[in-house]
Amino acid sequence: MHKLQVEAAPQAATNLWTPANIVTLIRICLVPVFVVVLLSPWPQWFHLPDLAEHSKSLIAAAIFVLISCTDWLDGYLARSRGEVTDFGKFMDPLADKILVMAALLALIELGSLPSWVALIIVAREFIVSGVRMVAASKGTVISASWYGKFKTVFQMIAIVLFTIKDSYMMGTLVEAFSDVMWVISWIVMAIALLLTVVSMLDYISKARELIGLGPSKRAKRKQKAESPNGESVEEAQGSVEAADIERLAAQVVSHACERGITIGTAESLTGGMISAALTSVSGSSAVVRGGIASYATGVKTDVLDVPDSVIQEFGVVSTQVARHMAQGARKDLTCNVAVAVTGIAGPSGAEPGKPVGTVCFACASDAGITAQRKHFEGDRNQVRMQTTFEALRMIDAAVREQQQASI
């Protein structure tokens, strides 16, 4: 019997000593160097009494900037070389936290920074780490927002400014505000602290339903937008075999040939399985125009003309995106009926309100566009097989409906 083959997902790199991981470890090892240069009387150790205290701070700031730049370098190396490892995913954010915490404690020791600043930043890191752990235990990954990214940038800049400026904590307020560097340092630090709090609240908001605070407003908006007629997400738990797909594909091709209706597909998570099922049927070339495997988001926007604004508002896995994919495939393939699928096959990729197995469908024809959202049980292969079967059912229904409408 003819079997549909599904390739295994690529595995993450297992080699520990990749260039990216080495850079990360070097970054951690350089943290004590920064602290020693900033706090210790090392000019006296090396018999450099003429080296001013201000010059020592500049050297420490330069080391901090160098360490910070390695954060970008290890990420670039890991992505460009295809060497993203579990060790790197764990150590890279840990290295950033070690650097920031060490710098804050050193500045507090010097009297350049009050301890409450470090308390806010440390508290945020503990809370966000806890939320991430809860989400990970439930198979959900909470993506970082731009708040967190800008928070990190402003924290780094603020630390550099506080490292090179003179401390006025023991002086008068007038003395402090008369120094431009003091004012700039605190403005940047205030922005960093604001973003620290906002990014923490953003994480909590995204994970509200995971930590028992109820569905997030964002999840409610998406669910409402994806179910304009009040329809609920359908739980589909029936198993599908390759033989079932073959029989249904043959039925679809037969019905399309009888009615002279052409077919096209736009596939994300199935990556061409729907087209493969259709074209495995003898005589399918008379009705199957082709398929677009729009696995990457860029293909959805560039080839299928899915608006970026729709993806930003509703996410890639949404009936809104599926509708645009179906319309784009019908236009590009010049076919009568086009089906589109986008979803989360797993085992990773789950989002709040969209667990693994969530799939959105859309079918475009002369009669209009229909869309639905389903949830399938099973592993990655089973989710993809069930998605293929459901998509073929939608095509068959559209073929029959279009023929009836034309009578």
C-alpha positions in Angstrom: 0.0 0.0 0.0 1.2 3.4 -0.8 2.2 5.3 2.3 2.7 9.0 2.8 6.2 9.7 4.2 6.8 12.5 6.7 10.3 13.6 7.3 11.5 14.0 10.9 12.0 17.5 12.2 15.6 18.6 12.1 17.4 18.1 15.4 19.2 20.8 17.3 23.0 20.7 17.3 24.4 18.4 20.0 28.0 19.5 19.9 28.7 21.4 23.1 31.8 23.2 22.0 30.4 25.2 19.2 31.9 28.7 18.4 28.7 30.3 19.8 28.8 28.4 23.1 32.5 29.2 23.4 31.8 32.9 23.0 29.1 32.6 25.6 31.5 31.0 28.1 34.1 33.7 27.4 31.4 36.3 28.1 30.8 34.8 31.5 34.5 34.5 32.3 35.0 38.2 31.5 32.5 39.3 34.0 34.9 39.0 37.0 37.5 40.9 34.9 35.1 43.8 34.6 34.3 43.8 38.3 38.0 43.6 39.3 38.9 46.5 37.0 36.1 48.6 38.3 36.5 47.9 42.1 40.0 46.9 42.8 43.1 49.2 43.2 44.8 47.4 40.3 46.8 50.5 39.2 48.7 50.2 42.4 49.2 46.4 41.9 50.9 47.1 38.6 52.7 50.2 39.8 50.7 52.7 37.8 50.0 55.4 40.4 49.5 58.0 37.8 46.5 56.3 36.3 43.5 58.4 37.3 40.4 56.9 38.9 38.4 58.3 35.9 40.6 56.4 33.5 40.1 53.2 35.4 36.3 53.7 35.1 36.6 54.2 31.3 38.6 51.0 31.0 36.0 49.1 33.0 33.2 50.6 30.8 35.1 49.6 27.7 35.3 46.0 29.0 31.6 46.1 29.7 30.8 47.2 26.2 33.0 44.5 24.8 31.3 41.8 26.9 27.9 43.1 25.8 28.8 42.9 22.1 29.6 39.2 22.5 25.9 38.7 23.2 25.1 39.6 19.6 28.1 37.6 18.3 27.2 34.3 19.8 23.6 34.6 18.6 24.8 35.4 15.1 27.2 32.4 15.1 24.5 30.0 16.3 21.9 31.0 13.7 24.3 31.4 10.7 26.0 28.1 11.4 22.8 26.2 12.3 24.3 25.3 15.7 21.5 26.3 18.1 22.0 24.0 21.1 20.0 23.5 24.4 23.2 24.5 26.3 23.3 27.7 24.4 19.6 28.4 25.0 20.2 28.0 28.7 23.6 29.8 29.1 23.0 32.8 26.8 20.3 34.5 28.8 22.0 33.4 32.0 25.2 35.1 30.9 23.3 38.3 30.3 21.8 38.2 33.8 25.1 37.5 35.4 26.7 40.5 33.6 23.9 42.9 34.5 23.7 41.7 38.2 27.4 41.9 38.6 27.6 45.4 37.2 24.7 46.6 39.4 26.2 45.2 42.6 29.6 46.8 41.7 28.0 50.2 41.2 26.2 49.8 44.5 29.5 49.0 46.2 31.0 52.2 44.7 28.1 54.2 45.9 27.1 55.2 42.4 23.7 53.5 42.4 21.1 53.0 45.1 20.2 49.4 45.9 16.5 49.8 45.1 17.4 50.0 41.4 19.0 46.5 41.5 16.0 45.2 43.6 13.5 46.2 40.8 15.6 44.6 38.1 16.3 41.4 40.1 12.7 41.0 41.1 11.6 41.3 37.5 14.0 38.6 36.4 12.8 36.2 39.1 9.1 36.8 38.3 9.6 36.4 34.5 11.8 33.3 35.0 9.0 31.8 37.1 6.4 32.6 34.5 8.5 31.0 31.8 9.0 27.9 33.9 5.3 27.5 34.4 4.6 28.0 30.7 7.4 25.5 29.7 5.9 22.9 32.0 2.6 23.2 30.1 4.3 23.0 26.7 4.0 26.7 25.9 6.7 29.1 24.8 6.1 32.8 25.5 7.9 34.9 22.9 9.8 38.0 24.0 8.3 41.3 23.1 10.1 44.5 22.0 9.7 45.8 25.6 12.2 43.2 26.8 14.6 43.9 24.0 14.6 47.6 24.5 14.8 47.0 28.3 18.1 45.2 27.8 19.5 47.9 25.6 18.7 50.7 28.0 20.0 48.7 31.0 23.3 48.2 29.2 23.6 51.9 28.2 22.6 53.0 31.7 25.2 50.8 33.3 27.9 52.2 31.0 26.9 55.8 31.9 26.9 55.1 35.6 30.3 53.4 35.3 32.0 56.4 33.8 30.2 59.2 35.6 31.3 60.6 39.0 29.0 59.7 41.9 27.0 62.5 43.6 25.0 60.3 45.9 26.7 61.7 48.9 26.5 65.3 47.6 23.6 67.8 47.4 20.8 67.7 44.9 22.0 71.0 43.4 25.4 69.5 42.8 23.9 66.5 41.2 21.7 68.3 38.7 24.5 70.7 37.8 26.3 67.7 36.2 24.9 66.9 32.7 26.3 63.3 32.8 24.4 62.7 36.1 21.1 63.8 34.6 21.6 61.8 31.4 22.5 58.7 33.4 19.4 58.9 35.5 17.1 59.6 32.5 18.4 56.5 30.7 18.1 54.4 33.9 14.6 55.6 34.5 13.6 54.5 31.0 15.3 51.2 31.6 13.4 50.7 34.9 10.1 51.6 33.2 10.7 49.1 30.4 11.7 46.6 33.1 8.3 46.8 34.8 6.3 47.1 31.6 8.0 44.0 30.1 7.3 42.0 33.3 3.6 43.0 33.1 3.6 42.0 29.4 4.9 38.5 30.3 2.3 38.2 33.1 -0.5 39.3 30.7 0.5 36.8 28.0 0.5 34.0 30.6 -2.6 34.9 32.6 -4.5 31.8 31.6 -1.4 29.6 32.3 -0.8 31.0 35.9 -4.5 30.9 36.8 -5.4 34.6 36.3 -7.9 33.8 33.5 -7.7 34.3 29.7 -5.6 37.2 28.6 -7.3 40.1 26.8 -5.2 39.4 23.8 -6.3 35.8 23.6 -9.9 36.8 23.9 -9.6 39.3 21.1 -8.0 36.7 18.8 -10.5 34.1 19.6 -13.4 36.5 19.0 -11.8 37.7 15.8 -11.3 34.2 14.6 -14.8 33.2 15.4 -16.9 36.0 13.9 -20.1 33.9 14.0 -19.6 32.7 17.6 -18.3 29.3 16.4 -16.2 27.4 18.9 -12.9 25.6 18.2 -13.8 22.0 17.2 -12.0 19.2 18.9 -11.2 16.5 16.3 -9.8 13.4 17.8 -10.3 10.7 15.2 -7.1 9.0 13.9 -6.4 9.1 10.1 -4.5 6.5 8.1 -2.7 6.9 4.8 -5.4 4.7 3.2 -8.1 7.1 4.3 -6.3 10.0 2.7 -5.7 8.1 -0.5 -9.4 7.2 -0.8 -10.6 10.7 -0.1 -8.0 12.2 -2.5 -9.3 9.9 -5.3 -12.8 11.0 -4.5 -11.9 14.7 -4.7 -10.1 14.2 -8.1 -13.1 12.2 -9.4 -15.6 14.8 -8.4 -13.5 17.7 -9.8 -13.0 15.9 -13.1 -16.7 15.3 -13.5 -17.4 19.0 -12.9 -14.4 20.4 -14.7 -13.2 22.3 -11.6 -9.5 23.0 -11.0 -7.9 22.8 -7.6 -4.9 24.4 -5.8 -3.4 24.4 -2.3 -1.5 26.7 0.0 0.2 24.7 2.8 2.1 25.7 5.9 2.4 22.9 8.5 1.7 20.1 6.0 4.4 21.3 3.7 2.9 19.8 0.5 1.2 16.7 1.9 -2.2 17.8 0.5 -0.8 18.3 -3.0 1.1 15.0 -2.7 -2.1 13.2 -1.9 -4.0 14.8 -4.8 -1.2 14.3 -7.4 -0.8 10.6 -6.4 -4.1 10.0 -8.0 -4.0 8.9 -11.7 -5.5 11.6 -13.9 -5.1 14.4 -11.3 -3.2 16.5 -13.8 -6.5 17.4 -15.5 -7.7 19.3 -12.4 -4.8 19.9 -10.0 -3.2 23.2 -10.9 -0.4 23.0 -8.2 0.4 23.8 -4.7 2.4 26.4 -2.7 4.3 25.2 0.3 4.3 28.5 2.3 6.1 27.1 5.3 7.9 30.4 6.1 6.1 33.6 7.0 8.0 35.4 4.2 6.4 33.1 1.6 3.0 33.9 3.0 3.5 37.6 2.6 5.6 37.7 -0.6 3.9 34.9 -2.6 0.4 34.7 -1.2 0.0 38.4 -0.5 -0.9 37.9 3.2 -0.7 41.4 4.7 1.9 41.9 7.4 -0.7 43.8 9.5 -3.0 40.7 9.6 -0.1 38.5 10.8 0.9 41.1 13.4 -2.7 41.4 14.7 -3.9 37.8 14.7 -0.7 35.7 14.4 0.4 33.3 11.6 -1.9 30.6 13.0 -5.3 32.3 12.5 -8.3 31.9 10.2 -7.6 35.5 9.0 -4.2 34.4 7.6 -5.7 31.2 6.2 -8.3 33.2 4.3 -5.7 35.4 2.7 -3.6 32.3 1.9 -6.5 30.6 0.1 -7.3 33.8 -1.8 -3.6 34.2 -2.8 -3.3 30.5 -3.9 -6.6 30.8 -6.0 -5.2 33.9 -7.7 -1.7 32.7 -8.3 -2.7 29.2 -9.4 -5.7 30.4 -11.4 -7.9 27.6 -10.0 -11.5 27.4 -9.1 -11.0 26.0 -5.6 -8.0 26.6 -3.3 -7.6 25.3 0.2 -5.1 26.7 2.8 -3.9 25.4 6.1 -1.7 27.0 8.8 -1.2 25.5 12.3 1.0 24.1 15.0 2.0 20.5 14.4 4.4 20.4 17.4 6.0 19.2 19.5 7.0 22.9 20.1 5.5 26.2 19.0 2.5 26.4 21.2 1.2 29.9 22.1 -1.2 31.1 24.8 -4.7 30.1 23.5 -3.2 28.0 20.7 -1.9 24.7 21.9 0.0 22.2 19.8 -2.5 20.6 17.4 -4.3 23.9 16.6 -4.9 24.2 12.8 -6.7 26.9 10.8 -8.3 26.1 7.5 -9.7 28.2 4.7 -11.2 27.3 1.3 -11.8 29.8 -1.5 -14.0 29.3 -4.5 -16.4 31.1 -6.7 -19.0 30.7 -4.0 -16.9 32.6 -1.4 -14.5 31.7 1.4 -15.1 29.4 4.3 -12.8 29.1 7.3 -12.6 27.1 10.5 -10.3 26.3 13.3 -9.8 22.8 14.7 -7.7 21.1 17.3 -6.2 17.7 16.6 -4.8 15.2 19.1 -1.6 13.2 18.5 2.0 13.6 17.6 3.4 15.8 14.8 2.8 13.2 12.1 -0.7 12.5 13.3 -1.6 16.2 13.4 -0.3 16.7 9.8 -2.2 13.6 8.6 -5.5 14.7 10.2 -4.9 18.2 8.7 -4.4 16.7 5.2 -7.6 14.7 5.5 -9.7 17.6 6.7 -8.4 19.9 3.9 -9.4 17.3 1.3 -12.8 17.1 2.9 -13.1 20.9 2.5 -12.0 20.8 -1.1 -14.6 18.1 -1.9 -17.4 20.1 -0.2 -16.4 23.2 -2.1 -16.2 21.3 -5.4 -19.7 19.9 -4.9 -21.1 23.3 -3.7 -19.6 25.2 -6.6 -21.2 22.7 -9.1 -24.6 23.0 -7.4 -24.4 26.8 -7.4 -23.8 26.8 -11.2 -26.8 24.6 -11.9 
